[in-house]
């Protein structure tokens, strides 16, 4: 009987399982895998990069990488998703939504988009340009490239619809036309032309995008 009581007390005093610690470790492991994958993709290219090399660099098993991301295409998607967050604790998309909800001046809204682009583009454009180039040699990536293009266009439609609902769009411009304009100016290709090839500063790049969209839309 005494032994049973001691066991019961031991069960009662045992510390509860800390699930938050396990989640934190999982997030750190995932971030480490994404970091290694991004560096390898951008250094040696999509084709030469292997899941085994990524796993070794991140200190995890190959199975862990496959279970978390499904393969190299899934890693590209994860790298791009993290890049879209921009800088700071609040995601760039959420800051854009807040700006649109609280700012009545459409010019200030679009200038805010220009500033957010200077956060996102340096992070997202390199991996998107790599994806574009790799899709020519790896047909399985074409669907992913289209997926990302479509996702960005969806977001631009949302922005355009808000401008239209508030009467900000210039007469004769439809939501779809406005979305196409914003989709073009937010492209990795424009970042490539202006920043990577012409050496335009990020501030000038963001100002150019804002001025061009204001002229085209309002």
WOFEN-V922947 format. One record per helix or strand. SS is the DSSP state (A for helix, B for strand). FROM is the first residue (numbers start at 1). TO is the last residue. Records with the same first field share a line. If there is no record, write none. Layout:
# WOFEN-V922947
SS->FROM-TO + FROM-TO
This chain:
# WOFEN-V922947
A->2-13 + 19-44 + 51-58 + 62-69 + 72-83 + 92-102 + 106-135 + 139-165 + 175-185 + 188-197 + 202-217
